[in-house]
Amino acid sequence: MAATYKIIKYIMDLGPVVLLPSILFILGLIASKNFLKTLKNSIFIFVGLASMSVLLSIFINFFKPIISTIIINSSKKFEILDVGWIISEKIILNSPIIFQIIIATIFLNILMLVLRLTRTVNIDLWNYWSFLLAGSIIFTITEMQWIGILISMVIASITLVLSDIYAHNIENYFGLNGVSSPQANVICWAPVSHLITTVLNKIPLVKKIHIFYEEIQYRLGIFSEPMIIGFILGFIIGTITKYKNFYLNIGPNFLYGLTSGLKLSIIMILLPRAINILFMGLAPTIDSIRSFIKHRITKRPIYIGLDSIIFVGHPSVIGLSIIVIPLSVYMATLLPGNMLLPNADLIMIPLILIWAIALSGGDIFRSFISAIIIIPIVLFVTADMGNLLTNLFLKYNMELTEGYSRVSSIGGSSNLFFWILLQIIKPILNLFL
C-alpha cells in the first residue's frame, strides 16, 4: 500500500502539465500507431500547457500589489485564509482509501459508458483529486470506507453527466470538437452560469444588451488588440494600486502604471500564442483517438475528458479575469458576514469564468453578470467549509497562519455539489463528530 501511495503522490506532483501530454501520447500512439506524429503532437501539447502554466502564474502574481492595496485600505478583519492546494493534498494523502476511490471512479466511468449514461471518457487523471478529496473528507469524519467511496462516486457521476451536457458549448465557443471537461470543482458552476444567462435572456430590455468580445475587436480595430487592451487595463490597475499617493509622487507612480501596463500587455500577447501551440497538438490527437474509438469500439460519439486549463488562455477569459480577480477580493471586503480572504487559489477564478463565457456564447455582459453572482456564492461556500477543513488541517499537525483562526481553499471547497451533498447528510455526519 505504501508503494501505491508513493505512485499517487508522484502523479499528483506531476500535475496536468506533464500528466496530460503523457496520457495523450500513449492513447494517440495506440490510435494512430505513428510514433513520430504522435510524439510531435504531444510535444506541442506539453509546450503549450507548460507555457500557459508559467504565464498563468505570472498573471495571478500580477494582481498581488492591487490586492494588497484593497486589503490594506479595508477595515474588514478576515478570520479565514485561503491556503490553496496544500490542504487538499494533505487530506488526500492521509486518507487510506484513495486507491479504492480511484478504482471505483474509473470503474464507474466504464460502467456509465457501457450503460450509455455518459459519453465522456475521463482521461484527466490529475483532476481525480476532486473525487479523492470528497471521499477522504467523508471517511475522515465517519471512518467508514464505503460511505467515503460512495460519496466520491456520486460526485464523479454528476461530473460526468454535466460534462456531457455542456460539451457542445466547448465545441461551439472554443472550437475544440469531441472534448468535455470533467473537472468537478469547475463544471459544477456551469449550471449556475446557464441559469443566470437564461434568466437574463428573459428580462425585458436586458435581453437586448449584448457585448461580444469579437464585436469589440471589430469596432475598436487596433485598440482591441490584446496588446493594447492589456496595456490600457494594466496601466489602470497600476494607477489604482497607487491611487492614494499618485499625485503626491506622480513621476514614479506614473512609471509604475506604465510598467504594469507593459507586464499585462506581454501576458495578453503570449497567452493566445500558447493556446495556438497547445491546439496544434491537441486537435489532431483528439481526432485520432475519437476515430480509433469510432472504428474499433463504438460508433457512438464519445467525448475525451480534459483539464479546464486548456481553455483559460482564451482572450475573452483572460480579459474578463483581469476585471473579476481584483473585484473578487474587493467583494470579499464588502460582503456582510464574509470572513474569507481569497488568496492562494485565485487561479480558480479564470477556470470558473470559462463556463460563464462559453454558456453566454462569449457575451461579456452576461459573463460579467454571471461572475458577480457566482463569486459571492464561491466565497460563501468556501468560508462555510472553513471549520471542517481547519479541523482536518490541525489534525495533521499543520500550523495556522498568524492572524487567522481558520483555513479553507477555494479550489478544494468550491465543489458546489459536494457542499450541497454535505448539507443534506450533515445531520448524519454530526453523529460522528
PyMOL commands that set and color helices and strands:
alter all, ss='L'
color gray80, all
select helices_A, chain A and resi 2-32+35-62+64-72+85-93+98-114+125-142+145-174+184-187+190-200+206-208+213-224+226-241+243-245+250-296+309-312+315-334+348-358+364-384+386-395+410-413+416-429
alter helices_A, ss='H'
color red, helices_A
select strands_A, chain A and resi 80-82+120-122+179-180+303-305+340-341+406-408
alter strands_A, ss='S'
color yellow, strands_A
deselect
rebuild
show_as cartoon
